[in-house]
Amino acid sequence: MKLRKITALLLGLSLFLTGCGGTAEHKDNKEETTESVSTQALTAEHITEPTTAEKTVRTEPVTATEATTAAHTIEEPKTAAQTVNNNTENNSHKSSYEQPQQNHSVPHHEETQPAETTVTHVHTTTKQTTAYMTTTVHITTTTAVKITPSGVLDNMTLKQKVCQMFMVTPEAITGISPMIEVGNGTKNAIKDYPVGGIIYFSQNLSSRNQIKTMISNTQGFSREASGVGLFIAVDEEGGKVARCAQNLGTTAFKPMEQYGRENNYNTAYDIGAALAKDLRSLGFNVDFAPVADVNIDSGNELGDRIFSSDPNVVANMVSGVSKGLQDNGVSATLKHFPGLGAESGNTHTNSIVVIDRTLEQLRSTEFVPFKKGIESGTDFVMVGHQSVTSFGDELPCDLSYKAVTEMLRGELGFDGIAITDAQQMNTISKVYTSGEAAKLSIKAGMDIILMPVDYRAAVDEVCHAVESGEIPESRIDESVMRILQRKNRLGLLKK
């Protein structure tokens, strides 16, 4: 009888340990299992803080049957890889250790599994949790957008494009004279009419630091208004036309006529290089030099600003000065196409100046220096206000299609920036309104109108002419593209 009682007791204990008679628990159709383990086999620490396989099998004193179960677990551990493979279907669910519950029961489909399988599954679940602890790193890549002239042009309004075709004085922008510093007045005016360039004269130059600050601030206003920097120009020829040398103490030179007597290309190049280094240090990027006129009539308005009466000497010297300027970061300007050397009047003061020259004379004399300078890569050509009898239109050359498109562009092959002489001068301002002169200049093929009397009125009239179809917008785009291409080379399209 005692033997039967002991046997029954042992059988009951065995049934209790193997979990027979347990019920399956299913939540939300999950395939995840939670298993009941004797509190003698696993302590509360093992349920709430599972981290390693060793921790899973550390227990309080157990019976012989329980000890065998633990030993079996240590002898046959599963690897992390095996764990992941065995639990692929459950990888989105948390293990029972992540959300501990009291009195867990064994799932029905594992009722007949021995106790060691129960403990081994606990170990596997812990391994699964460890395998899926990952860190996601988000990497942000910034791709620089290349700024191109065509891209800038495509994003401009009509008014912004037309404004690029005007170069004015700082006084014209604010109405204040003289201008030696800039502030909100200049900033707001440039925002409303974002002109393409500014020219400075002696009255604007009081010290090196002053002009550097003035130019820098104005460039900032322009970039803020349109995303495009300004052409900053000055007349710095040497001799008596030398705004910076006379006011700021930069390198001074003798009248160009004296260098023309030497006819030395290297000397001319050195003059251009020295001018460019001085001007660039102050913030200028365009020099309205050299004079490419040939001294034909002693009564012309230029005098000793001209290198020579020999067109080949003039060609040699202007190509050297131009190359020296541009090799050192400043755009050169050949002036005053098609040549003022044969005039007997003055475009500043007269209402009309006529050059009585045949095409053959122009080709053999006046055109020679311009052609040579163009071949050397000069960026700008300034077209004068003189009319030429052989062109047959009696127009100032900067308003003449014959002079600009047929002669300068067609015959001489110039594809750089054609800029007018100052349209405040009497040969323009006494005959035409600012808007009329601007429209005629653009129709002739000019890219930039310099110093009209009223640049705002001129901009507005050009815009109206485009909107009405009088001037094709493609004609505007052609000039603005030339402007933006040169500005891009000067770094004026970068933020």
C-alpha positions in Angstrom: 0.0 0.0 0.0 2.8 2.4 0.9 4.4 1.6 -2.4 1.2 2.4 -4.3 0.9 5.8 -2.5 4.5 6.7 -3.3 4.0 5.7 -6.9 0.9 7.8 -7.2 2.7 10.7 -5.6 5.6 10.5 -8.0 3.2 10.1 -11.0 1.3 13.3 -9.9 4.5 15.2 -9.4 5.6 14.1 -12.9 2.3 15.2 -14.5 2.6 18.5 -12.7 6.1 19.1 -14.0 5.4 18.2 -17.6 2.4 20.5 -17.6 -0.1 17.8 -18.8 -3.7 18.9 -18.8 -2.8 22.6 -19.6 -4.9 24.6 -22.0 -3.9 26.5 -25.1 -4.0 30.3 -25.1 -4.4 32.2 -28.4 -4.5 36.0 -28.6 -5.3 38.0 -31.8 -4.5 35.0 -34.1 -0.8 35.3 -33.2 1.4 32.2 -33.7 3.6 33.3 -30.8 3.6 30.8 -27.9 3.9 31.4 -24.2 4.8 28.4 -22.0 4.2 27.6 -18.4 7.3 26.7 -16.3 7.5 25.7 -12.7 8.5 28.4 -10.3 11.1 26.0 -9.0 12.6 25.7 -12.5 12.8 29.4 -13.3 12.8 32.3 -10.8 11.0 35.7 -11.4 14.3 37.1 -12.4 14.5 34.8 -15.4 11.0 35.8 -16.6 11.4 39.6 -16.3 15.1 40.1 -17.3 16.1 37.5 -19.9 19.3 38.5 -21.6 21.5 35.4 -22.2 21.2 31.7 -22.4 23.2 31.3 -19.2 20.7 33.4 -17.3 17.8 31.3 -18.7 19.0 28.1 -17.0 20.2 29.6 -13.7 17.7 28.2 -11.1 17.1 27.6 -7.5 17.6 24.0 -6.2 15.6 21.6 -8.3 14.6 18.0 -8.4 16.6 15.4 -10.3 14.1 15.6 -13.1 14.5 19.4 -13.3 18.3 19.2 -13.2 18.3 16.9 -16.2 16.2 19.4 -18.1 18.5 22.3 -17.4 21.6 20.3 -18.3 20.0 19.3 -21.6 19.4 23.0 -22.4 23.1 23.9 -21.9 24.3 20.9 -23.9 22.3 21.8 -27.1 22.0 25.6 -27.4 20.7 27.0 -30.7 22.7 29.6 -32.6 21.3 33.1 -33.4 21.0 32.1 -37.0 19.1 29.0 -36.2 16.8 31.0 -34.0 16.0 33.5 -36.7 15.3 30.7 -39.2 13.1 28.9 -36.8 11.1 32.0 -35.9 10.7 33.7 -39.3 6.9 33.7 -39.1 7.0 35.3 -35.6 9.7 38.0 -36.2 7.1 40.8 -35.9 5.9 39.6 -32.4 7.4 40.1 -29.0 8.5 37.1 -26.9 6.7 36.3 -23.6 9.6 37.7 -21.7 9.1 41.2 -23.2 5.5 41.2 -21.8 5.6 38.8 -18.8 2.3 37.4 -17.6 1.5 35.3 -14.5 0.4 31.6 -14.7 1.3 31.1 -18.4 -0.2 27.8 -19.8 1.3 25.6 -22.4 -0.1 25.8 -26.0 -2.3 22.8 -26.9 -0.1 21.7 -29.8 2.9 21.3 -27.5 1.1 19.5 -24.7 3.1 16.3 -25.1 6.5 17.9 -25.3 8.8 17.1 -22.4 9.9 19.6 -19.9 13.3 20.1 -21.5 11.7 21.2 -24.7 9.8 23.8 -22.7 13.0 25.3 -21.3 14.8 25.1 -24.6 12.0 27.1 -26.3 12.4 29.8 -23.7 16.1 30.0 -24.6 15.3 30.2 -28.3 12.8 33.0 -27.8 15.5 34.9 -25.9 17.9 34.4 -28.8 15.3 35.7 -31.2 14.9 38.9 -29.3 18.7 39.4 -29.3 19.0 38.8 -33.0 16.5 41.5 -33.9 18.0 44.3 -31.9 19.1 46.5 -34.8 19.9 50.2 -35.3 18.7 52.1 -38.4 20.9 54.9 -39.6 19.4 57.5 -41.8 21.9 59.1 -44.2 21.0 62.4 -45.9 22.8 63.1 -49.2 22.9 66.7 -50.5 23.4 67.0 -54.3 24.8 70.3 -55.4 22.8 71.9 -58.1 25.0 73.3 -60.9 24.2 76.9 -61.7 24.2 77.6 -65.5 23.5 80.7 -67.5 20.6 79.0 -69.3 19.1 77.8 -66.0 19.3 81.3 -64.6 17.7 82.8 -67.7 14.9 80.3 -67.6 13.9 81.4 -64.1 14.0 85.2 -64.8 10.9 87.3 -65.3 10.8 89.6 -68.4 11.5 92.6 -66.3 14.5 91.0 -64.7 15.9 90.1 -68.1 15.4 93.6 -69.5 17.0 95.1 -66.4 20.1 93.0 -67.1 20.6 95.0 -70.3 21.1 98.3 -68.4 24.2 99.8 -66.7 23.7 102.9 -64.7 25.4 105.2 -62.2 24.7 104.9 -58.4 23.2 108.4 -58.5 20.6 107.3 -61.1 19.6 104.5 -58.7 18.9 106.8 -55.7 18.7 110.3 -57.0 21.3 111.3 -54.5 24.6 112.9 -55.6 27.3 112.2 -55.0 27.0 108.6 -53.9 29.8 107.3 -51.7 28.0 104.8 -49.6 24.9 102.6 -50.1 22.0 101.6 -47.8 18.3 100.8 -48.0 17.6 103.3 -50.8 20.0 101.5 -53.1 18.8 98.1 -51.9 15.1 98.8 -52.5 15.8 100.4 -55.9 17.8 97.4 -57.1 15.0 95.1 -55.8 12.5 97.0 -58.0 14.8 97.4 -61.0 17.6 94.8 -60.8 20.0 96.4 -63.3 22.8 94.4 -64.8 25.7 96.8 -64.0 26.9 100.0 -62.4 29.6 102.4 -63.5 31.5 104.5 -61.0 33.1 107.9 -61.6 35.6 110.1 -59.7 32.9 111.5 -57.4 32.2 108.0 -56.1 35.8 107.3 -55.2 36.9 108.7 -51.8 39.1 105.9 -50.5 40.0 102.3 -51.2 38.1 100.9 -48.3 35.1 103.1 -49.0 34.8 101.9 -52.6 35.4 98.3 -51.7 32.7 98.4 -49.1 30.3 100.2 -51.4 30.8 97.7 -54.3 30.6 94.7 -51.9 27.3 95.9 -50.4 25.8 96.7 -53.8 26.8 93.3 -55.1 25.0 91.8 -52.1 21.8 93.8 -52.9 21.9 92.6 -56.5 22.3 88.9 -55.6 19.5 89.2 -53.1 17.2 90.8 -55.7 17.8 88.6 -58.7 20.4 86.0 -57.8 22.8 87.6 -60.2 25.8 89.8 -59.5 26.7 93.1 -61.2 29.1 94.2 -63.8 31.1 96.9 -61.9 32.7 99.3 -64.4 35.0 102.2 -64.5 36.9 104.3 -67.2 40.5 103.5 -66.4 42.5 104.0 -69.6 45.7 105.5 -68.2 46.8 109.1 -69.0 44.1 111.7 -68.2 41.2 109.2 -68.1 42.2 107.4 -64.9 39.5 107.7 -62.1 41.2 105.3 -59.7 44.8 106.4 -60.2 43.7 110.1 -59.7 41.5 109.5 -56.7 42.8 106.3 -55.0 46.5 106.3 -55.8 46.5 103.1 -58.0 49.0 102.6 -60.7 49.3 105.7 -63.0 50.3 105.6 -66.7 51.3 108.1 -69.3 48.9 109.0 -72.1 48.5 106.0 -74.4 49.9 108.0 -77.4 53.3 107.8 -75.8 53.2 104.0 -75.4 52.0 103.8 -79.0 55.3 105.4 -80.2 57.1 102.4 -78.7 54.6 99.9 -80.2 55.7 97.2 -77.8 53.1 94.4 -77.2 54.7 93.3 -73.9 54.5 96.8 -72.6 50.8 97.0 -73.6 50.2 93.6 -71.9 51.9 94.8 -68.7 49.7 97.9 -68.6 46.6 95.8 -68.9 47.7 93.4 -66.2 48.6 96.2 -63.8 45.3 97.9 -64.4 43.4 94.7 -63.8 45.2 93.8 -60.6 44.4 97.3 -59.2 40.8 97.3 -60.3 40.1 93.8 -59.2 41.4 94.4 -55.7 38.8 97.2 -55.4 35.9 95.1 -56.7 35.7 96.2 -60.3 35.3 93.6 -63.0 34.9 95.7 -66.2 37.3 98.4 -67.5 36.1 100.6 -70.3 39.5 100.5 -72.0 41.5 100.4 -74.3 40.7 103.1 -76.9 40.8 101.3 -80.2 40.2 104.5 -82.4 42.7 105.5 -85.0 43.9 109.1 -85.0 42.7 110.3 -88.4 41.4 113.8 -87.8 43.4 116.0 -85.4 40.1 117.7 -84.4 38.6 114.6 -82.8 37.6 114.6 -79.2 40.0 111.9 -78.0 43.5 113.4 -78.6 46.3 111.6 -76.8 44.0 108.9 -75.6 44.6 107.2 -79.0 47.7 105.1 -79.4 48.5 106.1 -83.0 47.5 107.2 -86.4 48.7 103.8 -87.7 45.9 101.2 -87.5 48.4 98.4 -87.2 50.1 100.0 -84.2 46.8 100.6 -82.6 45.8 97.0 -83.3 49.0 95.7 -81.6 48.7 97.8 -78.5 45.0 97.3 -77.9 45.3 93.6 -78.2 48.1 93.6 -75.6 46.2 95.8 -73.1 43.0 93.7 -73.6 44.8 90.4 -73.1 46.6 91.8 -70.0 43.3 92.9 -68.5 41.4 89.7 -69.2 44.1 87.4 -68.1 43.9 89.0 -64.7 40.1 88.8 -64.2 38.8 92.1 -65.6 36.8 92.4 -68.8 38.3 94.8 -71.4 36.3 97.0 -73.7 37.3 98.2 -77.2 35.9 101.6 -77.9 34.4 103.5 -79.8 33.2 101.3 -82.7 33.3 101.9 -85.6 35.8 104.6 -84.7 35.8 108.2 -83.6 39.2 109.1 -84.9 37.8 110.8 -88.1 35.3 113.0 -86.4 35.5 116.8 -86.2 32.8 117.2 -83.6 32.1 115.9 -80.1 29.4 113.4 -79.2 29.2 114.7 -75.6 28.0 118.2 -76.7 26.8 118.0 -80.3 23.3 116.7 -81.3 24.8 114.9 -84.3 28.3 113.8 -85.2 28.8 112.5 -88.7 31.8 110.4 -89.9 32.2 110.7 -93.7 33.9 107.4 -94.5 33.4 104.8 -97.2 33.2 101.1 -96.3 36.6 100.6 -97.9 38.2 103.3 -95.7 36.6 101.8 -92.6 37.9 98.3 -93.5 41.4 99.4 -94.2 41.7 101.7 -91.2 39.1 101.9 -88.4 38.2 98.2 -88.4 41.8 96.9 -88.2 42.3 97.5 -84.4 38.7 96.3 -83.6 39.2 93.1 -85.6 42.5 92.4 -83.8 41.1 93.1 -80.4 38.1 90.8 -81.1 40.5 88.0 -82.2 42.4 88.4 -78.9 39.1 87.6 -77.1 38.0 91.0 -75.8 34.7 90.7 -73.9 33.1 94.1 -74.6 32.9 96.4 -77.6 31.5 99.9 -76.9 29.6 101.4 -79.9 29.6 105.1 -80.3 26.9 107.7 -81.2 28.5 108.9 -84.4 26.7 108.2 -87.6 28.6 107.0 -90.7 27.7 108.1 -94.2 28.4 104.8 -95.8 25.9 103.0 -93.6 23.1 104.9 -95.2 20.7 105.1 -92.3 21.9 108.4 -90.7 21.5 106.8 -87.3 23.9 107.0 -84.4 25.8 103.7 -84.7 24.6 102.3 -81.4 21.0 102.6 -82.8 22.0 101.3 -86.2 21.3 97.7 -87.3 23.8 98.2 -90.1 26.6 99.2 -87.7 25.9 96.6 -84.9 24.5 93.5 -86.5 25.8 93.7 -90.1 29.3 95.2 -89.4 30.3 94.4 -85.9 28.7 91.1 -85.5 28.5 89.9 -89.2 31.7 91.3 -90.8 34.0 91.4 -87.8 32.5 88.3 -86.1 32.1 89.7 -82.7 29.9 87.6 -80.4 30.7 89.2 -77.1 28.8 92.0 -75.3 28.0 95.1 -77.3 27.5 98.1 -75.0 26.4 101.6 -76.0 28.3 104.7 -75.1 26.6 106.7 -72.4 23.2 107.6 -73.7 23.0 110.7 -71.5 25.3 112.3 -74.1 23.7 114.9 -76.4 23.8 112.9 -79.6 21.2 110.6 -77.9 19.5 112.6 -75.2 18.8 115.7 -77.3 17.2 113.7 -80.0 15.5 110.6 -78.5 13.7 109.8 -75.2 15.3 107.1 -73.0 12.7 104.5 -74.1 13.0 105.3 -77.8 16.8 105.1 -77.7 16.7 101.8 -75.7 14.3 100.1 -78.1 16.3 101.2 -81.2 19.5 100.0 -79.5 18.1 96.6 -78.8 16.6 96.3 -82.3 20.0 97.1 -83.7 21.6 94.2 -81.7 23.0 96.0 -78.6 23.3 94.0 -75.4 23.7 96.7 -72.8 22.4 100.3 -72.7 24.8 102.5 -70.8 23.5 105.4 -68.7 20.2 106.4 -70.2 18.7 109.6 -68.8 15.8 107.7 -67.2 16.6 104.0 -67.0 13.3 103.0 -65.3 11.3 104.6 -68.1 13.5 102.8 -70.6 13.1 99.4 -68.9 9.3 99.9 -68.8 9.1 100.8 -72.5 11.2 97.9 -73.6 9.0 95.5 -71.5 5.9 96.9 -73.2 7.5 96.5 -76.6 8.1 92.8 -75.9 4.6 92.3 -74.5 3.1 93.9 -77.6 5.3 92.0 -80.0 7.3 95.0 -81.2 10.5 93.3 -80.0 10.6 89.5 -79.9 11.5 88.1 -76.4 14.1 85.9 -78.2 16.0 89.1 -79.0 16.1 89.9 -75.2 17.1 86.3 -74.4 20.0 86.5 -76.9 21.5 89.5 -75.2 20.9 88.3 -71.6 22.5 84.9 -72.4 25.7 86.7 -73.5 25.6 88.7 -70.3 25.0 85.7 -68.1 27.7 83.7 -69.8 30.3 86.3 -69.1 29.0 86.8 -65.5 29.3 83.1 -65.0 33.0 83.2 -65.9 33.5 86.1 -63.5 31.8 84.1 -60.7 28.8 86.4 -60.6 26.1 83.6 -60.7 27.3 81.9 -57.5 25.5 82.6 -54.3 
